[in-house]
Amino acid sequence: MELQLKNIGMIKEANVKIDGLTVIAGENDTGKSTVGKLLFSLIKASSRYKEDLEENKDEKIFSIIEKIYFRLRRQVDFSDSLDFRKLFYPPNFKRDIEIYGIEAVITRIGFIYEAKSKLDIVDDLENIKTILLSNDNIAKMQRNAFKKVLISEFKGKIKNQNFLEEKSEIKIYDGSNPIVDISLSNNNIKKFEVYDELYFNDATFIESPILLQLSELIDNSKTYFEDIGKIGTRTANVSLHIKDLNQKVKESEYNQDFLDLDFIFNDLNIESLVNDLSNIINGAIKYNKKTKDFMYVSNGKSYFNLNTATGIKSFGIMQMLIQSGFINERSLLILDEPEVHLHPKWQLKYAEFIVKLVENGINILVTSHSPYMIEALKVYSESKGLQDKTNFYLAEKDEGETTSSIREVNDDMWLIFEKLSTPLSKLKMISLDDIL
């Protein structure tokens, strides 16, 4: 899969392949994170519109089911007509639709005719059939879902503020086949075409292990997708990728015994991967529902989240995601500057584990400004023979511009190390007299 961008955020142009391991290196404020957030937005919009579609249908159908039931209750003595109550009792009716689909409605229409009832509910039942058979405007639903995610991730401001009038483009290709074609002008979606399904059905964006300390606060916050009334009128706003990750790691509570999950994820050796992480941090991170906190468990002892090193949390998040099944072949894992909370020694360990995941068929996007991390990813991927599944890119500011470009540098890796080592070279040139 290839993502093509033009005038998105501060990125003037970028063509990025997502196939195996993709590494985007560069200094801060060069648009690296924009690529990850945009991919997360596209994938989540693709999956969320389906959820919105089903929720919208379910809401309409259940409203009609309740309307039918309350009308029956006023007109029929259920003590003499138990079959009426059994068939049209809302939870029963809804469950039957989930199991049998439109046949559940046809059965009830037949029952009304056989009973020779004069009750005028057949029209309502036909309305349910129409909803079940309706071809919804999928393109409109996808467009709306994408717009929601853009607001959540970018506050709706995805264009470079200095070039608002220039056309922006987002395109995805799978080989030579177009999958997505989006154009924007002045932050408004002008064109939104989806020609085929995305390969990825989910994405996970990991930004900082500090999330584990803020879990309860995130629970009480909202994203643009949520109904404010369900949470409270005075709530903080968080990006969708933050709330999404928080929910996923908390679900690990139900999958602590990863040995039982191997039959679900046959292509991913859950036990081996989790054991590797456990050996690195000499323990595991687990969610405790009673205390509403993540605990570090090591050598039979439990330690509170606040007393646990952020480096341990970084590996712990990966542990929990694997145990919960959120890292798999159809899910894109996005790691935004994972080196920030890691000592150089653990940066190498983290890079080694990333490559092991790629070796197991996982697609990963890494953004980084650490020479340790980037060199380690290069060395480990080559040692595993994954050169053809690894692509390196350099994000850098255009000369004299407020924009940046992202280019592939597989054959020019020295460009990355030259760019990232420049500050250290300048520091070495400063004499003690200059400092004093």
N, C-alpha and C positions, 0 to 999 in steps of 0.2 A: 504494500500500500504506500502511496506517495501523497504527501500533503503539499500543496502549492499555495503560497501566500503572496499577496501583493498589497502594499499599503495597509497593513494590519498592525495596530499599535504603533510602535516605532520601527517595525520591520518593513523595509521598502520592498524586499523580495526574498523569498526563501522557497526551496524545493527540498523537502525532507522525507527520506524513506523511513517507513516504520516496518521493519522486518527483522526480528531477532533483537539485537541490541543497537540502539541509536543513542549517540552521545553528542550533546551540544555543549561546547566549551566556549568560554568567553568571560569578559569582565562583567561587573554589575552594570545594569541599565543598558543592556544590548538586546533585550527582547527574548532571552532564553526561556524565561518562565511563560511568556506569552504563548509560545508554541505548545507547551504542556497544558496550559489552561484552556487553550482553544480546542485541542484534541479532546480533553475531558468534556468540554461543553458540547462538542459535536456528538460524541458517543453517548453522553447522558441524555441529550435531546432525542437521540434515536431510540433510546430505551424508555425514556420517561413519557414520550407521547403515547406509547402503547398503554402505559399505566393510566394516563389521563383518559385515554379513549375508553378503556374498560370501566374505569370509575364513573365516567359520564354515563355510559350505558347502564351500569348497575344502578346508579342513582335514579335514572328515569324509570327503569323497570320496577324497582322496589316501590317507587312512589305510586305507580299504577296498581301494583299488588296490594298495597295498603288500602288504596281507594276501593278496590273490589271487595276486600275483606270487611271493611267497615260498612259498606252498603249492604252486604249479605247479612251482617250481624243485626242490622236494623229490620231486615225483612224475613229472615229465616230463623226458626227455632232450632238451634244447634242440638238441643237435647233429643230432638226427633230426627235430626239429619246430621248424624256424626260424619258421614262421608263428605258433606259440604265443608264442615269445619276442618277435617283432616286435609282435604285437597287444597283449600284456599287459605289456610292458616299461613300468614306471611313467611315465617322461617321455613316451613315445609315447602311452600311453593318456590321460594328462592333457591333452596337446596336442590330441588328437582331440576330447576333450570340449569344450575351449575353442572349437574350430572348428566342430564338427558337433553339439554338444549331445547330446541323448538318443539320436540316431541312432548315435553311436559306441558306446553301450552295447548297443543293439539288435543292431548288427552282430556284436558279440562273443558275445551270447547265441545268435544264429543259427549262428555258427562252431562253438560247443560242440555244438549239436544235430547239425549236418551232419557233424562229426567223430565223432559217436556216442560221445563221450567220457563216461566214467563219473565224471569229476571233479565234485565237488560244489561248484561255484563259482557256479552259476546264482543261488542265493539271494542271494549277495553282490552279483552284478550287478543283481539286482532291487532291492536296497537302494539302490544308486547311483541307479537310475531314480526311486525314491521320493523321494530327497533332491532331485534335480533338479526334480521335479514338485511338491514340497511348497510349500504356501502358508504361509510363515513368519508369525509374529505380529509384523507390521510395527509396530503400535502399541507393543508391548512393547520392540522394538528401538529405536524413536525415543525412547521415554521413558528408557531406559537411557543412550542416547547423550547426551541433554540433561542427565541427572543427572551424567554424567562431565564435560561441559563446565562445568557450574555449579561443580563442585569445582575444576576447573582455573582458572577465571576468578575465582570468588568464594570459594574454599575452602568451598563449600557454604552459605555464610552470605549469602543474598540478601535476607533480611528485615531491616527496621529492628529492632535489638535492644530498643528501647523499646516496640515494638508487636508482639511475637511472636504474640500470640493473635489479632490481627486477620487477616482473610482477605486474601491477596495474589492479584492477577490479572494475567495476561499474555495479551493478545489481539491477533491480527492479522487485519485485514480487507483484502480487495481489492475496492474499491468497497463494495457492500452484502453481499458474500459473505464469510462467516467462513472463515478459513484455519486458525488455531490458537487454541485455548482452553485455558489452563493456570491452575490455581489451586493455591496453596500455603498450608500452615498450619504455623507453627513450623519453617520451612525444609524441610518434607517435601512432596513432590508429592502432592496429593490428587486432582487431575483433570488428565488429559493427553489432549486430543482434537486430532487433526490431520484436518481435513476435506478438505484438498486440498494439492497441492504448492506450496511457496513459489516465487515467481518467481525469486529468487536461488539459484544453485547453488553460490556461493562468496562468501566475505567476506575482506577483508584489513584488518587493524587496524594502523595506523602510530602508534606512541606516541613514539618517540625515535630519532634517527639514531645515538645512542650504541650501538645494537644492532650496528652494523658493527664496532665495536671489540671486541665481546664474542662475535663469531660462533663462534669455536672453543669457547669455554666453553659456549655455548648448545647446540652440537652434542653435547657430553658431558653435557648435562642431560637430564632427562626430564619428560614431562607425564603426566597421569593415564591417557592413552590407551596408553602404551607399557609393554612388558614390562620390568621392572627388570633382569631377568636378562640381557637382550640388551645392556644398556649397562654395567652394573656395580652393585654393591650400594651403593656410596657415591657417590651422584650428587646434584647440586643439582636442585631443582624449579623449573621455569619455567612460566609461563602458556602455554596453547596458542597464544594470539595472537602471542606472542614467537617461539616455535619455528616457527610457521607462516610468519611473515614472513621469518625467517632462511633457511628452506628455499627460499622463493620467490626471494629476491634472489640466492641462490647459483646457482639454475638459469639465471640470465642468462648464465652462462658458455657455455652451449650455443647462445645466440641473439645473439651479439655482432653478427652481420651482420643487422641488423633489416630491411634491404631485402628479404631473402628471405621475410619474414613477412607481407608485405602481402597475399599471396594467401590467407592463413589468416584474417586479420581485415579483411575487405573494408570493414566499416563504420567502421573506426578507422584513421586515417591515421598509421601507425606512424612513417614516416620524418619527417613534418612535426612530430609531437609530440616525438620524440627530438631532432630538430635544434633545436627551440625550447629545450629544456632544456640542450642542449650550448652554445648561445649564451649562456644566462644564466650558466653556471658556467665557460664557456670550456674545456670538456673533457667528460670522462665518468668515471663510477665503474665499475670492472670488477672482477670476482672472479678472483683468480689461484689456481688449484687447487694449484699447486706450493708456493706460499708460504702457502696457506690464509689469504689476507688479501685485503681489498678495496683496490685501488689507484686513485688519482686520476691520470688520464692527461690531460695538457694540453700542447699544442704539441710533441708528440713525446717528452715527458718523463713519467716515472712517479714518483709520490710515495706513500709509505706512508700507510696509513690514519691512523696516529697524528699525522702531520704535515699532515693535511687538516682544514680548517675544518668545523665541524659544519653550517654553513649549506649548504656544498657537498654534504655527505652527504645532507642533506634532499632536495635536488633529485635527487641521484644515486640514491636509493632509488626515486623515481618513475620515473627512466629505466629502471632494471633491471626493475621490475614491468611496464612497458609492453612492453619488449623480450621478456619471457618470456610475454606474453599473459595475465597475471593481472589486467589492467585491461580489462574488457570489459562489454558491456551486461547480462550476466547475473550480474555480480559486484558486490557492494557494497563501495565503498572508504570506510573509516572513518578520519578524520584527527583524532587527539586532540590539541588545542592545538598545531597545527603551527607557530605563531608563536614558540614558546618559544626556539628556537635561531636565529631569523632577525632581522636588522636590519630596522627599519621599511621600508627601501627594498626589501628582498627579500621582506618580508611582502606587499607590493603585487604583486610579480612572482609569488609563489606563489599569491596569490588569483586573479590573471589566468589562470594556468595551470589552476587548479581549474575556473574558469568555462569555459575552452576544452574541458576534458574533458566537462563537462556538455553543452556544445554538440555534442559528438560522441556523445551518448547514454549517457554514464556516470552512474550514480547515486552520489552522494557525501554522506556525513554528516560535518559539521565541528563540533567543539566548540571554543569559543574564549573567551578573556577579553581579547582585544586589540581596542581600538577601530579601529586601523589595518586589521587583517584583516577585521573585520566590515564596516566602511564600504567597503573595497575590493571585497569580495564583492558588496555591494549595488550599487555603481556599475558594476562589470563585467557583472554579470548583467543589469542594466537596459540597458546599452549593446548587449548582444547580443539584446535582446528576450526574455529568459528569465524575466520576472517571474512567469509562470504556472507555471514549473518551479522556482521558488525559494521556500522557506519559512523564516522566521526565528522562533526561539523564545527566550524568556527563562526561565532557571532561577534561582529565588531562594527563599531561606528563607521559610517561612510565619511570620508574626509571632508571636513568643513560643513558637515550636515548634522541635523538633529535626528536623522534616521540611521538605521543599521541594516546590514545584510547578513544572511546566513549562507555559508557556502560549504560544500563537501570538501574535506581535506584528507581523505584516506591515504593519498600518496604524498601528502605534504604535512605530516604531523608536526614537523618542527615549527610550523607557523603557530600552532597552539602553544607550544612550550615557550617559544620566543615571546609571545604576547603575555603569557601569564608569569613569566620569570622577569620581565622588565622591571617591576617595582623593586625586586630584590637586588638586581644589578645596579639600580640607581642608589639604593641604600648603601651598597658596598663602596660606591664612589664618594660618599660623604665622609670627609675626614673628621677626626675628633675635634680639631680646631673649629670646623664649621659649626659643629653642634654646640660647642662652648661659646 
